[in-house]
Amino acid sequence: MVNIQVSPERLRSVASTLDSNRQEVDSTLTNMVNTINNLQGEWTGLAQVDYANMFNEQVPKMRTNLAEILENLTQDLRRIADEFERVDQEVI
């Protein structure tokens, strides 16, 4: 037998927090890009060029992947909350 100790409201609250975090990811990545751009002014040579190219290739992937993962987690929590409520209504 399953013993559910979390409320649908709590799941939705956590989903909202994840959704907010998803929005903060973009800001964090922008700060990272600015930090690396500032570093490039202090660093020259092939290693700097290679690192800058690698970093610049990764940023769009990080932005897309992190946003997608957090969106999926948010949707899953909301779906589970809806399912918990549906089951509760059937039991009552």
Backbone hydrogen bonds, N-H to C=O, Kabsch-Sander energy under -0.5 kcal/mol:
donor,donor_aa,acceptor,acceptor_aa,energy
4,I,2,V,-0.6
5,Q,3,N,-0.6
11,L,7,S,-2.1
12,R,8,P,-2.4
13,S,9,E,-2.2
14,V,10,R,-2.4
15,A,11,L,-2.3
16,S,12,R,-2.2
17,T,13,S,-1.9
18,L,14,V,-2.6
19,D,15,A,-2.2
20,S,16,S,-2.2
21,N,17,T,-2.4
22,R,18,L,-2.2
23,Q,19,D,-1.4
24,E,20,S,-1.7
25,V,21,N,-1.7
26,D,22,R,-0.8
27,S,23,Q,-0.9
28,T,24,E,-2.6
29,L,25,V,-2.7
30,T,26,D,-2.1
31,N,27,S,-2.2
32,M,28,T,-2.2
33,V,29,L,-2.5
34,N,30,T,-2.3
35,T,31,N,-2.2
36,I,32,M,-2.6
37,N,33,V,-2.8
38,N,34,N,-2.3
39,L,35,T,-2.0
40,Q,36,I,-1.9
41,G,37,N,-0.7
41,G,38,N,-0.8
42,E,39,L,-2.0
43,W,39,L,-0.6
49,V,45,G,-2.1
50,D,46,L,-3.0
51,Y,47,A,-2.6
52,A,48,Q,-2.9
53,N,49,V,-2.5
54,M,50,D,-2.5
55,F,51,Y,-3.1
56,N,52,A,-2.7
57,E,53,N,-1.7
58,Q,54,M,-1.7
59,V,55,F,-1.9
61,K,57,E,-0.7
62,M,58,Q,-3.0
63,R,59,V,-2.8
64,T,60,P,-2.5
65,N,61,K,-3.2
66,L,62,M,-2.5
67,A,63,R,-1.5
68,E,64,T,-2.4
69,I,65,N,-2.8
70,L,66,L,-2.5
71,E,67,A,-2.2
72,N,68,E,-2.6
73,L,69,I,-2.5
74,T,70,L,-2.3
75,Q,71,E,-2.6
76,D,72,N,-2.5
77,L,73,L,-2.3
78,R,74,T,-2.1
79,R,75,Q,-2.5
80,I,76,D,-2.7
81,A,77,L,-2.4
82,D,78,R,-2.2
83,E,79,R,-2.2
84,F,80,I,-2.8
85,E,81,A,-2.2
86,R,82,D,-2.3
87,V,83,E,-2.6
88,D,84,F,-2.5
89,Q,85,E,-2.2
90,E,86,R,-1.7
91,V,87,V,-2.0
92,I,88,D,-1.8
